[in-house]
Amino acid sequence: MFFSTSPAEEMVSTAPVKNRIPRSGYALGLWLMGKPVLLISIVTVLLLGACATRPQEELRLAREAIAQARAAGAPELAADEYESARTALENAENLIHFKNYRLARTVLPMAASLGYRATFKAREERVRLESAKKEEEQLKLKDEISKKVQPRPDRAPTRKEPPRTEGAKEKKPPSPPPPPTRYEVKKEESLWIIAALKEVYNDPLLWTLIYKANRDQIKDPRQVFPGQVLAIPRSASPEDREKARLEARESEFFPAERANLPP
């Protein structure tokens, strides 16, 4: 059976196809390559759409950093750093309120970094104050003891010598306990703070050794949780320790803490 077409249908079927928009994905891509202005416009719209989303994760990290600084006593012990972090967070929240998400994404990491710096300085200041208080108490106790045992001026002090026994063995001072090979994370602690403890490494830059030994339970070096029991490597050679320090200085983690270290 043969079908005949009308003149109008023949005109439609034989019309130029260069202005038609193809429907398949591959054909659409080829068609857009032939129209660079339209392609650039579509890419620009997509990029602007990606920047127009609310920076929820950056806002959460900044709020957590400032809350951690507040819990560490930064409003009293590191007032300037804490006030700068709080002001930066307020400015970012105002930008989010007015839907200026792109600029808010620039301000929020700054607020988080200032919050971490305020936490670190507050903890350092707290340790310094506690150490000064202990020294003052020890000096006061020594003065009290010296006053009690001070001899009278009219009486010469008598010194008693301990009785000597033949063959008596000298007592050796007790040996210090071995450094711990495991450590339980406490509240408001980080790998940086744990590595800086005297009984661990007494060097915050060696936090990378702890991170590498506990990758099975640490996904983000900035996040450890109270109650976690971490392995503390003790077999690292001096070369390994120096390499760990170099990695810590070049790492993107703990930028505020590294800023307070001497060059």
Buried (B, 14 or more C-beta within 10 A) or exposed (E): EEEEEEEEEEEEEEEEEEEEEEEEEEEEEEBBEEEEEEBEEEEEEEEEEEEEEEBEEBBEBBBBBBEBBBEBBBBEBBEEBBBBBBEBBEBBBEBBEEEEBEEBBEBBBBBBBBBBBBBBBBBBBBEEEEEEEEEEEEEEEEEEEEEEEEEEEEEEEEEEEEEEEEEEEEEEEEEEEEEEEEBEBEEEBBBBBBBBBEEBBEBBBBBBBBBBBBEEEBEEBBEBEEEBEBBBBEEBEEEBBEBBBEBBEEBEBBEBBBEEEEE
